[in-house]
Amino acid sequence: MGYLKLRNEPAPRSAGYRRSQVGRLGRIGLCAAAVALVSGCRLDMHLQPKYLPYEPTTFFADGRSERPPVPGTIARGQLRLDELYFTGKENGAEADEFPFPVTRRDLERGRERYNIFCSPCHDYTGRAQGFIVQRGFPLPASYHIQRLREAPVGHFFAVITNGFGAMYSYADRIDPADRWRISAYIRVLQLSRTATLGDVPEAERGKLSQQSPTEGAVRSR
C-alpha cells in the first residue's frame, strides 16, 4: 500500500522547469501583443505610390508629374453643341435672338448680375459713368449710342464671354444662362431711354402718374 501511495503522488517540479514555463508564457504573450499591434497599424493608406502636388518626376520628359488633358478631351457635361446658347452666334454670325424665353424672373436675375459685374464701369443705367471710370479707368462705350442700340443681342453675350478692349472675359465668373440674362437686361436699359408712353402696357400706365420723379429714377435702376 505504501508503494501505491508513493506512485499516486505528483512528482515534484524543479525550479528550472517552472522558469521555463514562465518564459514560454511570456513569449506567447509578447507574440500576441505584437500581432495585435501590427494588425492595427496599416500603412498602405499613408505610404501610397503617388506624386504630391507639383512634385517633379523623371518618368516624363518634361519633368512634370501633373499631366495636361489629352487633346480633344471633353469633361462630362461640357459637350457644347448648342452654338447659340454657348457662343451667342448662329452659323458664325452674332444672333439677334435668345436661346430661351426671357421671363420677368430672368430680367430680375439679369439686373442683379448686371449690378454686381457691370455697373462698376457701365453704371446702373448703362451710360458708362461707373465709379471705376470716374477714378480713371478707360471709358467704355455707352449702351445708348446708335451702334450698340442696333447691335444684335448676341454681341453683348459675346463681349461678356470673350472680353472687348480693356474689358476682360467674364466667362469664368458668369455662366452662360446669366450672360443671356444680363444681355436681356441691357436691352431693357436701352429701351428705357427711348421708350414712349405707347410702349407701356395700358394696364400699367396709371401707375406712372402716381410715381414721383425720384421714385421713377430709382425704379429705372
C-alpha positions as a LaTeX table, in Angstrom:
\begin{tabular}{lrrr}
\hline
Residue & $x$ (\AA) & $y$ (\AA) & $z$ (\AA) \\
\hline
Met1 & 0.00 & 0.00 & 0.00 \\
Gly2 & 2.82 & 2.33 & 0.78 \\
Tyr3 & 4.25 & 1.67 & $-2.64$ \\
Leu4 & 0.98 & 2.51 & $-4.39$ \\
Lys5 & 0.62 & 5.68 & $-2.38$ \\
Leu6 & 4.01 & 6.87 & $-3.46$ \\
Arg7 & 3.22 & 6.20 & $-7.14$ \\
Asn8 & $-0.01$ & 8.29 & $-6.98$ \\
Glu9 & 1.62 & 11.40 & $-5.58$ \\
Pro10 & 2.65 & 14.02 & $-8.20$ \\
Ala11 & 6.31 & 14.28 & $-8.88$ \\
Pro12 & 7.87 & 17.45 & $-7.51$ \\
Arg13 & 8.65 & 20.19 & $-10.14$ \\
Ser14 & 12.13 & 21.54 & $-10.30$ \\
Ala15 & 12.89 & 25.28 & $-10.22$ \\
Gly16 & 14.29 & 25.12 & $-13.76$ \\
Tyr17 & 11.09 & 23.65 & $-15.10$ \\
Arg18 & 8.99 & 26.42 & $-13.55$ \\
Arg19 & 11.25 & 29.07 & $-15.03$ \\
Ser20 & 10.95 & 27.55 & $-18.50$ \\
Gln21 & 7.15 & 27.56 & $-18.24$ \\
Val22 & 7.08 & 31.21 & $-17.24$ \\
Gly23 & 9.40 & 32.10 & $-20.12$ \\
Arg24 & 7.22 & 30.23 & $-22.58$ \\
Leu25 & 4.08 & 32.03 & $-21.43$ \\
Gly26 & 5.90 & 35.34 & $-21.64$ \\
Arg27 & 6.97 & 34.70 & $-25.24$ \\
Ile28 & 3.43 & 33.72 & $-26.20$ \\
Gly29 & 2.09 & 36.94 & $-24.63$ \\
Leu30 & 4.67 & 39.07 & $-26.45$ \\
Cys31 & 3.82 & 37.42 & $-29.79$ \\
Ala32 & 0.11 & 38.00 & $-29.25$ \\
Ala33 & 0.71 & 41.66 & $-28.40$ \\
Ala34 & 2.91 & 42.11 & $-31.48$ \\
Val35 & 0.26 & 40.56 & $-33.73$ \\
Ala36 & $-2.44$ & 42.84 & $-32.30$ \\
Leu37 & $-0.21$ & 45.89 & $-32.71$ \\
Val38 & 0.75 & 45.13 & $-36.31$ \\
Ser39 & $-2.84$ & 44.34 & $-37.33$ \\
Gly40 & $-3.96$ & 47.77 & $-36.05$ \\
Cys41 & $-1.28$ & 49.77 & $-37.93$ \\
Arg42 & $-1.98$ & 49.74 & $-41.67$ \\
Leu43 & 0.44 & 51.90 & $-43.62$ \\
Asp44 & $-0.95$ & 51.26 & $-47.09$ \\
Met45 & $-3.09$ & 54.48 & $-46.92$ \\
His46 & $-0.18$ & 56.53 & $-45.64$ \\
Leu47 & 2.54 & 55.29 & $-47.97$ \\
Gln48 & 0.72 & 55.41 & $-51.31$ \\
Pro49 & 2.68 & 55.25 & $-54.56$ \\
Lys50 & 1.66 & 58.73 & $-55.73$ \\
Tyr51 & 3.04 & 62.15 & $-56.58$ \\
Leu52 & 2.40 & 65.12 & $-54.34$ \\
Pro53 & 1.22 & 68.39 & $-55.94$ \\
Tyr54 & 3.96 & 69.95 & $-58.10$ \\
Glu55 & 6.36 & 67.14 & $-57.28$ \\
Pro56 & 8.86 & 66.63 & $-60.12$ \\
Thr57 & 9.36 & 63.31 & $-61.86$ \\
Thr58 & 11.91 & 61.76 & $-64.16$ \\
Phe59 & 9.31 & 59.48 & $-65.73$ \\
Phe60 & 8.07 & 62.12 & $-68.20$ \\
Ala61 & 10.36 & 64.07 & $-70.49$ \\
Asp62 & 9.10 & 67.48 & $-69.30$ \\
Gly63 & 9.77 & 66.59 & $-65.64$ \\
Arg64 & 6.20 & 67.34 & $-64.55$ \\
Ser65 & 4.07 & 64.89 & $-62.58$ \\
Glu66 & 0.88 & 66.86 & $-63.40$ \\
Arg67 & $-0.25$ & 65.86 & $-66.85$ \\
Pro68 & $-2.23$ & 68.11 & $-69.22$ \\
Pro69 & $-5.56$ & 66.81 & $-70.56$ \\
Val70 & $-5.36$ & 64.69 & $-73.67$ \\
Pro71 & $-6.09$ & 66.89 & $-76.73$ \\
Gly72 & $-9.76$ & 66.73 & $-77.61$ \\
Thr73 & $-10.83$ & 65.69 & $-74.12$ \\
Ile74 & $-14.27$ & 66.98 & $-73.12$ \\
Ala75 & $-15.33$ & 66.95 & $-69.47$ \\
Arg76 & $-18.62$ & 65.38 & $-68.53$ \\
Gly77 & $-21.41$ & 67.89 & $-69.07$ \\
Gln78 & $-19.20$ & 70.17 & $-71.20$ \\
Leu79 & $-20.18$ & 68.96 & $-74.66$ \\
Arg80 & $-21.33$ & 72.31 & $-76.01$ \\
Leu81 & $-23.31$ & 71.52 & $-79.13$ \\
Asp82 & $-25.75$ & 74.45 & $-78.90$ \\
Glu83 & $-23.93$ & 77.19 & $-80.81$ \\
Leu84 & $-26.42$ & 79.92 & $-79.96$ \\
Tyr85 & $-26.55$ & 79.20 & $-76.23$ \\
Phe86 & $-22.79$ & 78.92 & $-75.71$ \\
Thr87 & $-21.41$ & 81.44 & $-78.23$ \\
Gly88 & $-24.22$ & 83.90 & $-78.97$ \\
Lys89 & $-23.86$ & 83.13 & $-82.67$ \\
Glu90 & $-25.70$ & 81.27 & $-85.39$ \\
Asn91 & $-23.72$ & 79.98 & $-88.36$ \\
Gly92 & $-20.78$ & 82.05 & $-87.13$ \\
Ala93 & $-22.68$ & 85.38 & $-87.03$ \\
Glu94 & $-23.88$ & 87.20 & $-83.91$ \\
Ala95 & $-27.50$ & 86.26 & $-83.34$ \\
Asp96 & $-30.34$ & 88.63 & $-82.58$ \\
Glu97 & $-32.44$ & 86.18 & $-80.61$ \\
Phe98 & $-32.34$ & 84.47 & $-77.24$ \\
Pro99 & $-31.85$ & 80.71 & $-76.79$ \\
Phe100 & $-34.72$ & 80.54 & $-74.26$ \\
Pro101 & $-37.85$ & 82.59 & $-73.49$ \\
Val102 & $-36.92$ & 85.54 & $-71.27$ \\
Thr103 & $-39.30$ & 85.98 & $-68.33$ \\
Arg104 & $-39.63$ & 88.70 & $-65.74$ \\
Arg105 & $-37.72$ & 86.48 & $-63.33$ \\
Asp106 & $-34.88$ & 86.24 & $-65.87$ \\
Leu107 & $-34.79$ & 90.05 & $-66.14$ \\
Glu108 & $-34.66$ & 90.42 & $-62.37$ \\
Arg109 & $-31.79$ & 87.97 & $-62.24$ \\
Gly110 & $-30.11$ & 89.82 & $-65.11$ \\
Arg111 & $-30.43$ & 93.13 & $-63.25$ \\
Glu112 & $-28.88$ & 91.60 & $-60.14$ \\
Arg113 & $-25.92$ & 90.17 & $-62.10$ \\
Tyr114 & $-25.54$ & 93.38 & $-64.08$ \\
Asn115 & $-25.39$ & 95.49 & $-60.92$ \\
Ile116 & $-22.70$ & 93.20 & $-59.50$ \\
Phe117 & $-20.44$ & 92.71 & $-62.51$ \\
Cys118 & $-21.21$ & 95.51 & $-64.98$ \\
Ser119 & $-22.26$ & 98.62 & $-63.06$ \\
Pro120 & $-18.74$ & 99.40 & $-61.71$ \\
Cys121 & $-17.84$ & 100.51 & $-65.26$ \\
His122 & $-21.15$ & 100.93 & $-67.09$ \\
Asp123 & $-23.06$ & 102.38 & $-64.09$ \\
Tyr124 & $-26.63$ & 101.39 & $-63.22$ \\
Thr125 & $-28.14$ & 102.96 & $-66.33$ \\
Gly126 & $-25.61$ & 101.88 & $-68.96$ \\
Arg127 & $-24.21$ & 105.39 & $-69.61$ \\
Ala128 & $-20.62$ & 104.26 & $-68.86$ \\
Gln129 & $-20.19$ & 106.52 & $-65.85$ \\
Gly130 & $-19.40$ & 103.87 & $-63.22$ \\
Phe131 & $-17.27$ & 104.68 & $-60.20$ \\
Ile132 & $-14.24$ & 102.87 & $-61.67$ \\
Val133 & $-14.42$ & 105.09 & $-64.75$ \\
Gln134 & $-14.70$ & 108.14 & $-62.51$ \\
Arg135 & $-11.40$ & 107.06 & $-60.94$ \\
Gly136 & $-9.50$ & 106.91 & $-64.21$ \\
Phe137 & $-10.39$ & 103.58 & $-65.86$ \\
Pro138 & $-10.76$ & 103.82 & $-69.68$ \\
Leu139 & $-14.22$ & 104.99 & $-70.65$ \\
Pro140 & $-16.32$ & 102.16 & $-72.18$ \\
Ala141 & $-18.98$ & 102.81 & $-74.80$ \\
Ser142 & $-22.42$ & 103.81 & $-73.59$ \\
Tyr143 & $-25.12$ & 101.26 & $-74.29$ \\
His144 & $-27.24$ & 104.09 & $-75.62$ \\
Ile145 & $-25.16$ & 105.04 & $-78.63$ \\
Gln146 & $-26.64$ & 104.18 & $-82.00$ \\
Arg147 & $-24.13$ & 101.42 & $-82.76$ \\
Leu148 & $-24.97$ & 99.45 & $-79.63$ \\
Arg149 & $-28.70$ & 100.08 & $-79.84$ \\
Glu150 & $-28.60$ & 98.43 & $-83.24$ \\
Ala151 & $-26.19$ & 95.65 & $-82.21$ \\
Pro152 & $-27.67$ & 92.13 & $-82.05$ \\
Val153 & $-28.16$ & 90.75 & $-78.55$ \\
Gly154 & $-25.59$ & 88.07 & $-79.30$ \\
His155 & $-22.98$ & 90.84 & $-79.42$ \\
Phe156 & $-23.38$ & 91.59 & $-75.71$ \\
Phe157 & $-23.23$ & 87.88 & $-74.89$ \\
Ala158 & $-20.02$ & 87.52 & $-76.91$ \\
Val159 & $-18.40$ & 90.55 & $-75.23$ \\
Ile160 & $-19.20$ & 89.19 & $-71.76$ \\
Thr161 & $-17.81$ & 85.82 & $-72.82$ \\
Asn162 & $-14.64$ & 86.90 & $-74.62$ \\
Gly163 & $-13.96$ & 90.43 & $-73.37$ \\
Phe164 & $-13.52$ & 93.52 & $-75.52$ \\
Gly165 & $-10.82$ & 96.18 & $-75.47$ \\
Ala166 & $-9.82$ & 96.87 & $-71.87$ \\
Met167 & $-12.63$ & 94.64 & $-70.59$ \\
Tyr168 & $-11.51$ & 91.11 & $-69.75$ \\
Ser169 & $-13.58$ & 87.95 & $-70.17$ \\
Tyr170 & $-16.20$ & 87.12 & $-67.55$ \\
Ala171 & $-16.70$ & 83.56 & $-68.81$ \\
Asp172 & $-15.21$ & 82.06 & $-65.65$ \\
Arg173 & $-17.36$ & 84.27 & $-63.39$ \\
Ile174 & $-20.75$ & 84.28 & $-65.12$ \\
Asp175 & $-22.35$ & 81.13 & $-66.51$ \\
Pro176 & $-23.95$ & 81.22 & $-70.00$ \\
Ala177 & $-27.55$ & 81.48 & $-68.74$ \\
Asp178 & $-26.71$ & 84.56 & $-66.66$ \\
Arg179 & $-24.81$ & 86.11 & $-69.57$ \\
Trp180 & $-28.01$ & 85.92 & $-71.60$ \\
Arg181 & $-30.00$ & 87.40 & $-68.72$ \\
Ile182 & $-27.55$ & 90.30 & $-68.45$ \\
Ser183 & $-27.82$ & 90.84 & $-72.21$ \\
Ala184 & $-31.61$ & 90.93 & $-71.90$ \\
Tyr185 & $-31.35$ & 93.49 & $-69.10$ \\
Ile186 & $-29.07$ & 95.65 & $-71.26$ \\
Arg187 & $-31.87$ & 95.65 & $-73.83$ \\
Val188 & $-34.22$ & 96.84 & $-71.07$ \\
Leu189 & $-31.86$ & 99.70 & $-70.21$ \\
Gln190 & $-31.68$ & 100.69 & $-73.89$ \\
Leu191 & $-35.45$ & 100.60 & $-74.23$ \\
Ser192 & $-35.88$ & 102.69 & $-71.07$ \\
Arg193 & $-34.01$ & 105.60 & $-72.70$ \\
Thr194 & $-36.15$ & 105.71 & $-75.83$ \\
Ala195 & $-39.48$ & 104.29 & $-74.69$ \\
Thr196 & $-42.67$ & 106.28 & $-75.02$ \\
Leu197 & $-45.94$ & 106.06 & $-73.17$ \\
Gly198 & $-47.25$ & 103.91 & $-76.00$ \\
Asp199 & $-44.67$ & 101.23 & $-75.13$ \\
Val200 & $-46.13$ & 100.87 & $-71.62$ \\
Pro201 & $-48.98$ & 98.32 & $-71.29$ \\
Glu202 & $-52.27$ & 100.12 & $-70.82$ \\
Ala203 & $-52.87$ & 98.38 & $-67.50$ \\
Glu204 & $-49.60$ & 99.85 & $-66.17$ \\
Arg205 & $-49.94$ & 103.43 & $-67.43$ \\
Gly206 & $-51.97$ & 104.56 & $-64.46$ \\
Lys207 & $-49.13$ & 103.66 & $-62.13$ \\
Leu208 & $-46.75$ & 106.03 & $-63.89$ \\
Ser209 & $-48.80$ & 109.10 & $-62.96$ \\
Gln210 & $-48.70$ & 108.02 & $-59.31$ \\
Gln211 & $-44.87$ & 107.97 & $-59.16$ \\
Ser212 & $-42.82$ & 110.97 & $-58.20$ \\
Pro213 & $-39.82$ & 111.76 & $-60.45$ \\
Thr214 & $-37.46$ & 110.46 & $-57.75$ \\
Glu215 & $-39.27$ & 107.15 & $-57.45$ \\
Gly216 & $-39.24$ & 106.72 & $-61.21$ \\
Ala217 & $-35.50$ & 107.35 & $-61.35$ \\
Val218 & $-34.83$ & 104.83 & $-58.59$ \\
Arg219 & $-37.00$ & 102.17 & $-60.18$ \\
Ser220 & $-35.38$ & 102.69 & $-63.55$ \\
Arg221 & $-32.19$ & 101.37 & $-61.94$ \\
\hline
\end{tabular}
